[in-house]
């Protein structure tokens, strides 16, 4: 679980990707996206949104979770 699709992808990627470069470089992000896509396809996985309920105030916040098929 992570706060964004990119954070989930960084956990799945085969190599370490620099978070700053992912934000500023479109070519670096394309390499990252290709790597994550191949891992997801290889394992027949997908990244899906997950609604979680906060215990403190009953506020819902969105998170992403890896769905294993």
C-alpha positions in Angstrom: 0.0 0.0 0.0 1.1 3.5 -0.7 -0.2 7.0 -1.2 0.2 7.2 -5.0 0.4 5.0 -8.0 4.1 6.0 -8.4 4.9 4.9 -4.9 3.4 1.5 -5.5 5.4 1.3 -8.7 8.6 2.1 -6.9 8.0 -0.8 -4.6 7.5 -3.2 -7.6 10.2 -1.9 -10.0 13.1 -4.2 -10.6 15.7 -1.5 -9.9 15.7 1.6 -7.7 14.3 4.8 -9.3 15.1 8.2 -7.9 11.8 9.9 -6.8 13.0 13.4 -7.7 14.0 12.4 -11.3 10.6 10.7 -11.7 9.0 14.0 -11.0 11.2 16.1 -13.3 12.2 13.9 -16.2 9.6 12.5 -18.6 12.1 10.2 -20.3 13.2 8.7 -16.9 9.5 8.3 -16.0 8.9 6.5 -19.3 11.6 3.9 -18.4 10.1 3.6 -15.0 6.6 3.1 -16.4 7.8 0.5 -18.8 9.6 -1.4 -16.0 6.5 -1.3 -13.7 4.2 -2.3 -16.6 6.3 -5.4 -17.4 6.3 -6.5 -13.7 2.5 -6.1 -13.5 1.9 -7.9 -16.8 4.4 -10.7 -15.9 2.5 -11.4 -12.6 -1.0 -10.6 -13.9 -1.3 -7.8 -11.3 -2.9 -4.4 -11.3 -2.7 -1.3 -9.1 -6.2 -0.4 -7.8 -7.4 2.4 -5.5 -8.4 1.4 -1.9 -10.6 3.5 0.3 -9.5 3.4 3.9 -11.3 4.9 6.9 -9.3 6.9 9.3 -9.7 5.9 12.9 -9.4 9.4 14.4 -12.2 11.3 12.8 -13.9 8.9 10.5 -12.4 10.7 7.5 -11.9 8.6 4.4 -8.6 8.9 2.5 -7.7 7.2 -0.7 -4.7 4.8 -0.9 -3.6 2.4 -3.6 -3.1 -1.3 -3.2 -1.6 -3.9 -5.4 -4.3 -6.4 -6.5 -3.0 -9.9 -7.0 -5.0 -11.9 -9.5 
